[in-house]
Amino acid sequence: MDDAAQKIPSLERQIASLETRLAQLRSELKRTIIAKKISDSNEASSSPDLSRAIQGGLPEPWRDEIVDVLQSPSDSYVEEHDDDVNQNEWKYPLRKEEYKRYGRQLIMPEVGLQGQLKLKKSKVLVVGVGGLGCPAAAYLTGAGVGTLGLVDDDVVEESNLHRQILHSSETLGMSKVDSAIENLRRLNPMVNLIPHLMRLNAHDALDVFRQYDLILDCTDTPASRYLISDVCVALGKPFVSGSALKTDGQLMVLNNPPRPPGMPGGPCYRCIFPKPPPVESVVTCGEGGILGPVVGVIGVLQALGAIKIITAGLSQDTEMRDVDTLPESLKDSSLPQPSLLLFSAYSSPQFREVRLRSRRNGCIACSREAWINEAAILLGLLDYAQFCGTVSPVNELSPSQRTSAINLAKALDSKSMDPSETPILIDTRDQTQFDLCHLDNSYNIPFSNFTSQDSGSILPKNIESMLVNNPQRSVCVVCRLGNDSQIAAKKLQMLGFDKEGKRWVGDLKGGLKAWREEVDSDFPDY
């Protein structure tokens, strides 16, 4: 019931928007009818109705229709399929409203009329409507792309709002695609917005990508990036890849121009990263954090990259031919120079550009030896999750070496136990997270200490002395989710702090998330 109640304001806004658009369409229809009647009357100059109009006495039905139109609140644009009504009256290639809306970019030589017409005809797909996809979609909509597709299967959460600028408190619980489209329609009602509420997979990616000219990769997992790259190469689509984490981001324009495998063209994602990063090194925004403007900068640059590609003219050279017989216009020297743009918010300079080579010899997606194609993708010959690896659940401790949040709460209750016998709490989160919130009387030893090769640097001297001088107290390690804590507890056991099994050294199962869910609902969730 609560979820349904939250969606009511959004539904009411959608209904109001539809009612407004219906009124606009009715108004345009009435205008068309009047124009047609006036035209018919001009052909029949002897008509009594025309004589009465000239004399100031309009027929009553005409008068009623004109009054209705004049009282209509709508004076908006005409849909493209209604343009033929006014073709004889409007002689310019863009609508009057478009000249006004896009005027500030139309007067720039980098765009101009031809560039704007290319934008209007273009079809762009944004994969991922999060921190990257929101600003990218907003600026593409503002620029006037003809069709914009949005792919995502997630819903809006409160933790998204500090960086995902198309969502709001009013759209919490709504799908990100619907939330974004609701705001984009307000921004520019002349753009055709297409929702794709789905989690991207190989089969659907082929079907969806085929409908668009250009793809923006705004995802946040290696598996998605490799899938998007493979599908774009197979279908001959250029794409703009962006990523951001903490205070850093990067941007690449790939497969541009999108020539077939074996021909000189823009590199693909596999050319730059033939192997995925080690699975244990992959950090998400939820784990590492993200500064909103950082991901916003990369998303805006993705939109800029897309606009530059579109206004320059999308290449559709998909004819396979031998590289040695290519004309000079298709040789490497004439190709756009690919580069990797690096952004770091707290560095000086903040931007750096690294030149990249063109397509890599031996690339399995875009070289002469390529075997990844539409058929291979469709048949599922590539397991992207397996290729990129999956994080296996940490299982370092036995069940007896792990305690529940409820049992830990009882052990920490000084009213029922001598404080000198309560567990020693060690929190392995970094200092920043520890300062946000922590359990009372816990000690902060960051997880990086436990992964250091120098065993002497694991524990500060005061904490090591406390452990040695209080052998009667058990040791409980805590972290955010109960993974790092297992590894840290195991390391303490290996260093002998468990007194050969005589002292309990373990961790909090489920971490501080379990503590919040089972013991203290007010413990901050971040």
KETOR-509804 format. One record per residue: residue in one letter; x, y, z of N, C-alpha, C, O in turn. Coordinates in pm, whole numbers, plus 50000, padded with zeros to 5 digits. Layout:
residues N
AXYZXYZXYZXYZ ...
This chain:
residues 526
M500834987950000500005000050000500865012650000500535022449933 D501985012350077502845024050082503465027049946503555038649905 D503895016249875504485018149743503465024149647503785033049569 A502205019249655501145024349568500875039049597500675046949504 A500875042749724500625056549762501725065849711501465077149671 Q502975060849713504095068949665503995071649516504475081949469 K503375062549442503315063949296502175073049250502145077349134 I501225076149342500055084149304500445097849251499935101749145 P501345105649319501705118849264502295117949125502015126249038 S503135107649102503745106048970502695103148864502745108648754 L501735094448897500675091148802499805103248771499395105348657 E499545111248875498745123448854499455133048759498815139248674 R500805134248774501565143048684501525137848542501425145748447 Q501615124648526501565118848392500205121248327500125124548209 I499125119748406497785122048354497625136648311497065139448205 A498125145748394498025160048361498785163148233498335171048150 S499965156648218500755158848097500025153747974500035160247870 L499385142047985498635136447873497425145047837497095146747720 E496755150447941495595158947915496015171747842495315176447753 T497175177147881497685189147815497995186347669497665194247580 R498645174947645498985171347506497735168947423497695172447305 L496695162847483495435160547412494805173747372494275175147261 A494865183447462494325196647430495095203047316494505209847231 Q496415200947314497235206247206496815200247072496665207446973 L496635187247069496265180446945494885184946896494675186746776 R493945186646991492615191446953492715205346891492045208446792 S493545213746951493715227346900494265227246759493785234646672 E495285218746734495875218246601494875212946498494835217746385 L494075203246539493055197946448492055208746409491665209846293 K491635216846507490675227546478491285237946384490605243046295 R492575240946405493255250346317493265245146173493065252746078 T493495232246159493535226146026492175226845958492075229845839 I491125223946034489765224445980489425238445931488845240145824 I489785248446010489485262345973490245266145846489685272345756 A491545262345840492335265645722491735259245598491705265345491 K491265246845614490665239745499489385246845454489145248345334 K488565251145548487305257645512487555271045444486855274745350 I488535278245494488865291145432489375288945290489035296445199 S490205278545273490725275345140489605271945044489585276644930 D488655263745090487515260145006486705272544968486195273644857 S486595281745063485795293745037486445302744935485755309244855 N487785303344936488495311644839488255306744697488225314644602 E488085293544684487835288044551486405291044504486135291244383 A485515293344597484115296144561483765310344605483065312444704 S484265320044529484105334044570482655338544571482315348444635 S481775331144498480365335144494479575329644611478375331844621 S480265322244701479565316044813478955326644903479605336544935 P477675324544944477055334145036477805335245167477875345945227 D478385323645212479125324045337480325333345325480625340845418 L481015332845210482185341345190481755356045188482425364645245 S480625358845120480125372745117479835377645257480165388945292 R479225369045339478925373045477480205375345555480265384345639 A481255366945529482525368645600483165381945564483675389045651 I483125385445433483695398245390482965409845455483565420045488 Q481665408145472480855418745531480925418645684480275426845750 G481695409445741481825409045887480865399645953480855398846076 G480045392345876479085383345939479495368945920478975362345830 L480405363746003480845349745991479695340246019478875343046107 P479625329045947478615318945980478795314246123479915314046174 E477725310646189477775306846329478705295046358479465295646454 P478685284146276479605273046306481065277446299481865273246383 W481425285946200482805290546191483175299046312484255297746369 R482215307746350482475316546464482755308546590483665311846666 D481985297946613482165289646733483535282746732484205282046834 E483925277846613485205270846604486365280446631487325276946701 I486275292646574487355302346594487445306546739488545307946793 V486305308646803486305312346945486945301247029487725304047120 D486615288646996487205277447069488715277447057489435275347155 V489205279846934490655279846912491315291246987492345289447052 L490705303146980491295314647047491325313047198492205318447264 Q490365305547252490315303547396491185291847441491385289847561 S491725284047345492545272547380493845277247445494455286747396 P494295270847554495535274847620496765270447544497875274247580 S496585262347440497735256547372498115264447249497265267547165 D499385267747239499925273747118501265267247089502225273947053 S501305253947105502565246647100502875241846960502195245146863 Y503935233846953504435229246824503495218946762502645213246830 V503665216746633502895206946559503725194346546504915195046515 E503125182846568503855170246556504345168546413503765174046320 E505425161046397506055159646267505115153646164505165157446047 H504235144246206503335138246108502205147646067501435144445977 D502105159346133501115169446094501745180646013501065190245977 D503065179545984503745190445917503195193345778503265204645730 D502635182845713502155184945576501005194845570500725200445464 V500335197145685499235206945686499745220845652499085228545581 N500965224145705501465237745688502675238445594503385248545594 Q502915228045516504085228045429504065239745331505105245645303 N502895242945281502815253645182503005267345245503345276945176 E502795268245378502895281045445504275283145508504725294545520 W504965272045549506245273245619507345267945527507345256145493 K508265276445488509235273045384510615269545440511545267145362 Y510765269145573512085266745632512235252145677511235245645709 P513465246945680513675232545708513385228545852513095216845878 L513445237745946513105234846085511815242046121511485252146060 R511115237046219509895243746264510255256746335511375258846379 K509275265346343509485278246408509955276346552510845283446599 E509335266846622509695264246761511135259346775511805262246873 E511595251746674512945246246680513995257146660515045256846723 Y513715266846573514635278046556514815285446688515925289246725 K513715287346757513775294546884514475286346992515325291547065 R514135273547002514675264847108516175262447090516935262947186 Y516595259646967517985255746942518835267146886519955264946840 G518305279346890518985290546827520415292646872521265296046790 R520705290747002522045293547052523095283946999524275287246995 Q522675271846959523645262646900523575262946747524535259346680 L522425267046693522285268146548523235278546490523725276946378 I523505289246566524355299946512525835296546522526675304446479 M526155285046578527555280946586527935273146460527175264446418 P529085276146399529485268846278529705253946303529585245946211 E530025250246428530225236046458528925228046448528965215846432 V527795234846457526495228046446525775233146322525655225846223 G525305245346325524625250946210523345243546176522915234546249 L522745247246065521485241046024521665226345992520865218046034 Q522715222945916522895209045876523165200145998522675188846005 G523925205146093524175197446215522895195146294522675184346347 Q522055205546301520795204046374519875194146306519175186546372 L519865194246172519055184546099519555170346123518765160946132 K520875168646132521435155446162521035151046304520695139346325 L521075160146399520635156946535519175152646534518785143046600 K518365160046459516925157246455516635143446397515675136946437 K517465139146303517245126046241517905114646319517635102946291 S518755117746415519545107446482518725099646585517735104546639 K519175087446609518595078746711519715074146804520625066946762 V519625078146929520695075547026520135067047139519025069247186 L520935057347183520535048547293521465050747411522685050047397 V520895053447528521645054847652521415042247735520285039447776 V522485034747760522385022447838522815025447982523995027448009 G521845025748072522105029048211521635043148242522185052848189 V520615044348327520055057548358520415061048503519545063748586 G521735060848530522225064148662523025077048660522635086748594 G524155077148733524955089248744525495094248612525575106348591 L525865085148522526345089048389525205091748293525195101748221 G524235082648292523145083448195522245095448213521715100748115 C522035099848337521125111048361521615124048297520865129948219 P522835128648325523275141048259523435139348109523175148648033 A523875127548065524025125247921522685126247851522565132947748 A521665119747906520335120147845519755134247848519095138347752 A519995141447955519455155047966520015164147857519265171547793 Y521315163647836521925172547737521625168047595521525176547506 L521485155247571521095150647437519655154747406519345158547293 T518805153947506517415158347488517365173347463516655178047374 G518125180747541518155195147521518685199147385518255209147327 A519645191247333520245194447204519335191347088519545196346977 G518295183047111517325180347006517565168046923517255167946804 V518135157346983518205144846907516785140346875515855142846952 G516625133746761515275130046720514655119446808513505120746849 T515425108846836514925097746917515975094047021517155092646989 L515525092547144516435088747253515845076647325514745077347380 G516585065547324516165053547396516905052447528518065056447538 L516235047247629516815045647762516675031247808515575025647805 V517795025147850517815011147896518185010648043519235015848082 D517355004448124517675002148266516554993748325515414994348280 D516884985848427515854977848493515764981048642515014974648716 D516524991048685516594994448827515505004548864514875010548776 V515285006248995514335016149045515085027049120516235025249161 V514425038349136515045049849203515115047349353514105044149417 E516315048849410516525047749554517045060949607517575069149533 E516885062749736517275075449797518765078049782519185089549768 S519585067349783521025069049771521435073549630522595077349610 N520515073249533520825077649396520755092749380521385098349290 L519995099449466519555112949436520665123449439520505134049378 H521785120949506522815131349513523585132749383524345142249367 R523405123349289524165124049164523335121149040523715125348931 Q522225114149052521425110148936520325120648916519225119248969 I520645131048840519915143648844518535143248778517765152748793 L518185132648706516855131848648515835126048745514635126348718 H516285120848857515385114848956515185124449073515975133749092 S514135122149150513825131149261513155123449374512855111649361 S512935130449484512275124049598510875119349562510385109549617 E510245126349467508875122549427508845109749343507785103649329 T509985105649286509985093749201510655081849267510975072049199 L510865082249398511435070749470510555058449448509325059249460 G511175047349417510435035049392509985033449248509625022349208 M510015044249169509655043349028510845037848949511985039348991 S510575031348837511675026848752512475038948707511925049648682 K513795037148696514645048348656514315053148515514405065048486 V513935043948429513575047748292512355056948293512365067448229 D511295052948364510085061148369510335074548437509825084848394 S511125074348544511445086648614512185096348523511885108348520 A513175091148448513945099648358513085105248246513175117048213 I512245096648187511395101148076510435111948122510155121448048 E509915110648243508995120748296509655134548299509015144548264 N510915135148339511615147948345512105152548209512105164548181 L512505143248124512985146947991511865152647906512105161547824 R510645147647923509515153047847509265167547884508905175647799 R509465170948010509315184848051510395193547988510165205047951 L511585187747976512715195147921512525198047772512765209247726 N512105187847695511945189647551510895179947498511215168347473 P509675184347480508605175447433508745171647286507965163447237 M509715177247215509855174247072510735162047046510885157946931 V511325156347151512175144547135511345131947158510565131147254 N511505122247071510815109447085511585100847185512705096547157 L510995098247300511655090847409511105076647413509895074547421 I512015066847407511615052747402512155045447524513365045047545 P511275039647607511725032247725512075017747692511395011247612 H513125012847754513504998647746513754993947889514884994347938 L512694989547955512814985148094513314970748095512514961348089 M514614969048101515194955848089516624955848142517304966148142 R517064944348187518474942348218519144937448091518704927548032 L520174944048049520784941147921521354926947915522094922848005 N521004919647811521604906547785521934905747637521544914447559 A522664895347598523184894547462522064894547358522154901747259 H521034886647379519964885347279519214898547263519014903247151 D518814904647375518054917147367518914928647316518414937647248 A520214928447350521094939247306521134940147154521104951047098 L521194928747086521204928746941519914934946885519964943146793 D518784931046940517494936146892517344951146916516874958546830 V517754955447035517564969647071518574978547000518194988846944 F519854974947003520904983346944520674985446795521034995846741 R520084975546729519874976346586519004988346547519074993246434 Q518174993146641517235004046612517885017846621517245027846587 Y519145018546666519765031446695521035033546613521635024146563 D521435046246602522635049946527523875050346615524985047446568 L523705053746740524825056346829524465051646970523325053347014 I525435045747040525185040147173526045047447275527215050447249 L525475050347392526235055547506526275044847615525235040847667 D527485040447648527665030547754527805038047887528855043547918 C526715038047963526695044748093526525034448205525935037448308 T527045022448184526925011648282528095012148379528995020548367 D528085002948476529125003248578529734989648609530304987748717 T529614980048516530234966948538531044962948415530654966148303 P532174955848435532974951448320532194942748223532344944048102 A531354933748275530594924748186529714932648090529634929247972 S529054943048138528194951348052529024958547948528594959847833 R530184963347985531014970847891531504961947776531494966247660 Y531914949847807532354940747701531184936747611531344935847489 L530014934447670528844930947590528474942347496528234940047377 I528414954447546528054966047465529054967847351528664970347237 S530334966447381531364967847279531204957447170531254960747051 D531014944847208530904934047109529694936047018529784934246897 V528574939947077527354941846998527514953846903527074953246788 C528134964546951528324976346866529224973146747528954977646636 V530294965446770531174961746659530434952846561530534954646439 A529684943046613528974933646528527924940746441527694936846327 L527284951246496526224958246423526714970946352525944977446281 G527994974446371528504986446307528004999146369527595008346297 K528035000046502527565011946572528715018146651529375011046726 P528985031146637529955037746725529365038946865528145039446881 F530225039546965529695041347101530665049447185531875049547161 V530095056147286530855064547377530825057947514529765055947573 S532015054447564532125047147690532615056347801533635063147786 G531905056547913532305064648026532275056748155531515047148167 S533085060648251533075054248383533575064348486534325073548453 A533155062448610533575071548717533495064348851532605056148873 L534425067448939534445061749074535205071249165536255076549128 K534675073149284535285082049383535445096149324534445103049304 T536675100449295536885113949241537475113649101537955123849052 D537455102049036538085100448905537105095148802536135088348836 G537365098348676536535093348568537335092148440538425097748429 Q536785084948342537445083748213536415082848101535265078948123 L536845086347982535945087047866536685082347741537845085847720 M535995074247658536545069747530535435069547426534315065547456 V535755073747304534875071947189535425060047112536555060547063 L534635049347099535125036747045534345032446921533215036746897 N534985023746843534415018746718533945030246628532875029746568 N534775040546621534445052246540535615055746448536675059546497 P535455054446316534235050146246534005035146261534955027546278 P532755030946253532395017046282532525007846161531535002946108 R533755005646118533954997246000534004982546039534254979346155 P533764973645944533734959345974535074954246024536104960545998 P535094943046095536344937046142537304934846026536904930645917 G538574937746049539594936045946539904948745871540924949545803 M539024958945883539264971745817539794981845918539504980646037 P540564991645872540975002345964539735009446019538825012845944 G539725011446147538595018046211538925021246354540045019146400 G537935026246424538155029446564538295016846647537625006946620 P539155017046750539315005146836538055002446915537225011346937 C537914990046958536794986347045537284985347189538464987547217 Y536384982147278536754981247420537784970147442538674971447527 R537664959147366538604948047382539994951747332540994946247380 C540084961047237541404965647192542154972447306543364970747322 I541434980047385542044987647495542264978647617543304979347683 F541274970247645541334961347762541084946947716539954942047729 P542114940047664541914926347617541454916847728540714907247704 K541894919747851541504911447964540774920048067541144931648089 P539754914748130539044922448233539914924048357540854916348376 P539614933948440540394935748563540154924148659539104917748652 P541104921248748540874910748849539594913548926539334924848967 V538794903248944537474905249002537564911549141536684919249179 E538604908149215538724913649351539074928349351538964935049454 S539514933649236539884947849228538724956749186538834968949191 V537614950649145536464958449099535704963949219535234956449304 V535604977149225534934983949336533724991449283533834998549183 T532594989949347531384996949304531265010349375531995013149470 C530335018749327530095031649393529635029649537529955037549625 G528865018849560528385016149694529505012849791529375015049911 E530605007449738531725003749824532775014749831533295017749939 G533095020649716534155030549711533675044949720534445053949753 G532395047049690531855060449694532005067549559532765063149473 I531275078449542531345086449420530915100649452529935102849522 L531655110149400531315124249415530415128149299530785126449183 G529235133549328528245136249226528745143949105528545139348992 P529405155449124529865163049007530885155548921531015158448802 V531595145948979532585138348901531875129848796532215130248678 V530885122248840530145114048744529335122948650529085119148536 G528935134648698528225144048613529105149348501528655150848387 V530375152248532531315157048430531465146748319531425150248201 I531635134048355531825123648255530555121748172530635119948051 G529395122148237528135120748164527925131948064527475129547952 V528255144248103528125155648012529095154047894528745157047780 L530315149447923531285147347815530845136247720531145136747601 Q530135126347772529585115947684528565122047587528565118947468 A527705130647639526735137347552527445145947449527055146247332 L528495152947490529265161247398529895152747289529875156347171 G530475141347328531065132247230530045127447129530325126647009 A528855124247177527785119547087527375130546990527195127846871 I527225142847038526825154046952527885156446845527535159146730 K529155155646881530235157746784530205147046676530425150046558 I529955134546715529895123646617528715125846521528855124346400 I527565129346577526355130746496526465142446399526175141046280 T526895153846449526965165746363528065164546257527995170846152 A529085156346286530135153946187529665144446078530215144245969 G528625136546109528095127046012528425112846052529595109146057 L527405104946081527605091146121528075082846001527475083245894 S529165075446020529695067045913528945053945907528735047546010 Q528545049945790527845037245771528565028745667527925021445591 D529895029545662530685021845567530825007545617531765004445691 T529904998945578529874985245631530264974845528530094962845551 E530794979145414531184969545310532534963545344533504970845365 M532624950145350533874943545381534774943745257534324940945146 R536044947145278536984947045167538384944545221538614945745342 D539314941045135540674938245177541374951245215541274961245143 V542064951145328542704963245377543724968545276543844980645259 D544454959645210545514963945120544974971444998545714978944934 T543704969544965543134975944847542334988544882541704994444794 L542354992445007541575004145048542145016944987543365018244974 P541275026244949541765039344903542375047045019542155043845136 E543125057344985543805065045089542815071045189543155072945306 S541605074045144540605080145233540195070945345539615075445445 L540485058045331540115048545436541325042945509541185033945591 K542505048345480543705043545549543755049345690543045058845723 D544635043445774544735047345914544975062345931544465068446025 S545755068245840546125082345856544915091645852544985102845903 S543815087245792542645095745780541635093645892540635100645900 L541895083945980540935080746085541035090646200542115096146225 P539925093046271540005101146393540965094746492540945082546511 Q541785102846556542765097546650542065093946782541605102946853 P541985081046815541325077246940542145081247061543375081747055 S541465084147169542175088147292541365084247414540155081947407 L542055083547524541455081047655541555093847735542655098547765 L540415099647770540385111947849540235108447996539285101848035 L541185112948076541175110148220540845122848296541385133548268 F539955121648392539565133048476539765129348622539335118748667 S540415138048696540625136048838540335149148910541035159148890 A539305149148993538815161549054539845168349144539835180549158 Y540715160449206541645166149304543095166049254544035166849334 S543265165049124544605165649065544785178848993543815185948966 S546025181948961546325193948884547365190248778548505187148812 P546995190748650545695194748596544635184048617544945172348641 Q543375188048607542295178548629542085169148511541625157848528 F542415173848390542225165748270543565161748211544505169648205 R543635149148167544785144248090544255135647977543235128947990 E544965135947865544545128247749545665118747707546815122847694 V545315106247688546275096047647545895091247508544785086447487 R546815092447412546555087847277546495072647274547295065847340 L545555067347198545395052847186545705048547044545555056246949 R546125036047030546335030446898544975027146836543965026246904 S544995025346705543765020946639543545006246670544085001046768 R542754999646591542394985846621543624976946645544624977846575 R543504968446745544624959846784544654947246699543634940746678 N545834943946650545984931546575545654919646665546114918746779 G544854910546612544494898846689543284900546779542904891246849 C542674912546778541484914546861540384904946816540104903746697 I539774898146909538784887846875537434893846834536514886546798 A537324907346840536054913746802536164921946674535194922546599 C537324928246648537354937746535538534936046441538664943946347 S539404926146462540544924046372540194914046263539064909246256 R541174911046178540964900946074540654887346135539944879246076 E541214884746254541034871846320539784871446408539584861846483 A538944881546400537774882446488536834870646466536574866446353 W536324865446575535314854646568534034858546640533024851446633 I534054869846711532834874646776532004882046672532444892246618 N530834877146644529924883346548528494881746598528264876846709 E527534885846517526134885046559525744870746596525074868446697 A526164861146513525774847246538526344842246670525654835746748 A527624845446696528264840946820527574847046942527384840247043 I527204859746931526524866347043525134860447062524724857547175 L524414858546952523054853546960523004839247014522094835647088 L523974831046976524014817047020524544815547163524564804547218 G524964826547223525454825947360526804819447374527094813247476 L527654820947271528984814847278529894822247376530944817247414 L529474834147415530264841947511529504843047642528364847647645 D530124838847749529554840547884530284852347948531384850948000 Y529644863947943530314876147989530554876048140531564881148187 A529644870248213529834869548359531034860748392531824863948480 Q531144849548321532274840548346533584846848299534614845548366 F533544853848185534744860248132535284870648230536494871548252 C534384878548288534804889248379534964884248522535554891148606 G534454872148550534574866748685533474871748775532904882448754 T533184864048873532194867948974532824867249111533694858949137 V532374875949197532924876249333532314864849414531114864749442 S533144855249451532664844049531532434848649674533194856949724 P531404843549741531164847349880532374843949967532934833049956 V532754853350052533884850850142533474840150243532424841150306 N534304830150257533994818950348535264814850420535724803450408 E535824824250497537094821850565536924815650703537834809050753 L535784817750765535584813350904534524802450910533624801750827 S534654793951010533654783651035532444789951104532574800851160 P531284783451102530094789151167530314792451314529754802151364 S531124784551383531364786951525532214799351549532264804451661 Q532894804151445533734815951458533024828851413533654839351399 R531714827751392530924839351353529764840951452529204831051498 T529414853151483528334855651577527264864351512527564872251422 S526034862851557524934870851504524914884451571525524886451676 A524194893851510524084907251567523394907051703523784914351794 I522384898551716521654897751844522554892451954522544897852064 N523324881951925524224876352026525324886252064525724887052180 L525814893851965526834903851996526254914852083526924919652175 A525014918952057524374929252138524254924652284524464932552376 K523914912052304523814906752440525184906652508525294909952626 A526214903052434527564902352492528094916152527528914917552617 L527614926452455528094940052481527304947252589527654958452628 D526224940952637525374947252738526084946952872526154936552937 S526614958452912527394959053036526554956553160527114954053267 K525214957253149524374954853266524364940053304524154936553420 S524584931653206524544917353234525914910853234526034898853259 M526974918753205528314912953197529324923153246529144935153227 D530384918253308531474926653354532124933153232532524926153139 P532254946553231532854953253114534224947853079534634948252963 S534954942953180536294937753153536274924653077537314919553035 E535074919153059534954906352988534174907752857533974897952785 T533744919852824533014921852698533984920352581535194922252597 P533484917052465534364915252349535084928152310534554939152326 I536274926552259537014937752200536564939052055536664929551977 L536064950652019535534952751885536574959651796537134969951832 I536824953751680537724959551581536934961951452536374952651395 D536894974451408536154978651289537144980551173538054988751183 T536964972851064537944973050954537604982950843538304983250742 R536554991050857536265000950754537315011950756538055013250853 D537395019850647538375030650647537945041650744536815041850792 Q538875050650770538645060950871537425069550840536675073250930 T537215072650712536095081050672534765074550708533885081050765 Q534615061650676533365054650707533215052550858532115053350911 F534315049950926534265048151071533775060851139533025060251236 D534195072351089533775085151147532285087751125531665095051202 L531715082051020530285083950994529445077751105528495083951154 C529795065751144529045058651247529825045951285530465039851199 H529755042151411530415029951455529815025351588529155033051658 L530065012951621529585007651748530405013551861531595016251846 D529755015551975530445021252091531635012652130531585000352125 N532705019452170533915012852222534605003852120535334994552158 S534385006551991535094998751888536365006151846536455018351858 Y537324998551796538605004051754538725002851602538414992451544 N539185013551539539275013751393540675009351347541675016051374 I540714997951277541934993351211541564990351065540984979851038 P541864999250973541434997450834541864984050776542894978450813 F541024979150685541264966050624542604965450552543224954850544 S543074976850500544354977050430545494972650521546494967450472 N545364974650651546394970050744546514954850742547614949350752 F545374948150728545384933550734545874927250604546274915650603 T545854934750494546344929550366547784933750339548354930250236 S548374941350432549764945650417550704933750430550464924550508 Q551794934150353552794923450360553624924550487554264914850528 D553634936050546554404938350668553544934850788552674942650827 S553754923150847552914918450957553004927351079552094927751161 G554114934751092554264943251209553394955551204553234962351305 S552824958651087552034970951073550544968451087549744977751069 I550134956251120548724953051124548024960351239547014966951216 L548544959351359547884965051476548714976451536549934975151549 P548064987351571548774997651647549264991851780548674982451833 K550324997551834550944992051955549964991552072549974981952149 N549115001852087548205002152202547154991152194546774985252296 I546674988352072545664977852058546304964152072545704955052130 E547504962652019548204949852035548454946952183548284935552228 S548844957152258549064955352402547774951752473547774943352563 M546664957952434545384954852497544984940352472544474933752561 L545214935552352544884921552321545754912052402545274901852454 V547024915352413547944906552486547624906652635547704896152700 N547274918152691547074919452836545664915752881545394915553001 N544754912852789543384909052825542984896052755542074895952672 P543664885152788543394872452719541994866952745541514858352672 Q541344872052851540014867052884538934872952794537814867752792 R539234883752721538254890352636538314884852493539384883952433 S537154881352441537094876752301537304888652208537234900152249 V537554885552081537794895951981536784894151868536724883551806 C536004904651842535014904151734535344915051632535424926851666 V535534910951508535854920151400534564923451324533774914551293 V534354936251295533154940451222533564948351098534624954651095 C532704947850997532874956050877531484959550826530514957950899 R531374964250706530074968850657529124957250627527954957650664 L529644946750559528774935950513529174922150563528454912450539 G530284921050631530684908050684531614900150595531694887950607 N532324906850504533294900050419534734903150461535504894150492 D535074916050463536424919850506536694915250648537834911850682 S535674915150731535854911350871536324896850885537084893650976 Q535864888150795536304874150800537794872850771538514865650839 I538244880050669539654879450632540524885150744541584879750774 A540064896250805540824902250915540874893051036541924891551098 A539744886851070539714877651184540634865751159541324861151251 K540644860651037541514849451003542974853251019543784845251065 K543314865650980544694870450993545094871351140546224868151175 L544174875851225544464876551369544694862551427545564860751513 Q543944852951381544134839151425545514833951382546204827451461 M545894836851259547184832351208548344838551285549404832551297 L548144850651338549174857451415549194853151562550004857951640 G548294843951598548334838051732547494844951837547584841551955 F546674854651798545864861751897544714853251950544044857252046 D544464841651890543414832851942543934823252047543194814652097 K545234824552082545834816252187545604801352160545224793652248 E545874797552033545724783551990544314778252015544124766852057 G543354786751989541964782652002541364784852139540174782352156 K542124789452236541594791552371540804804652381539974806252470 R541074813852292540334826452291539514827152162539984823452054 W538264832052176537394833052058537774845551979537704856752030 V538184843451855538444854351761537594851751638537824842051566 G536614860351614535704858351501535164871551450535764882051471 D534014870951382533464883251324531954883751340531314874151381 L531404895451306529954897551308529384893251174529694899351071 K528584882951173528004877751049527014887950991526104892551059 G527224891450865526364901350800526784915550824526184924850769 G527804917650907528354930850929527384940750993526384936951054 L527704953350978526894963951038525524965150973524604970751032 K525374959850853524054959250791523124950450874521974953950898 A523644938950919522854930051004522564936751138521474935051193 W523514944351191523294951451318522134961251304521284962251393 R522094968251194521004977851170519664970651156518654975451207 E519644959351087518394952251061517884944551183516674942951199 E518774939851268518374930951378518414937451516517714933051606 V519234947851532519424953451666519024968151674518194971851757 D519614976551589519424991051601519004996751466519854999151379 S517714998751447517215003851319517635018251293517535022851179 D518105025351394518565039151377520015039951334520515050851303 F520715028551331522115028851287522145033451142521455027551059 P522935043651108522855049750974523105039750861523955030850870 D522335041550756522485033750632523015043250525522355053150493 Y524175040350471524775049450373525235041750250525765047750156 
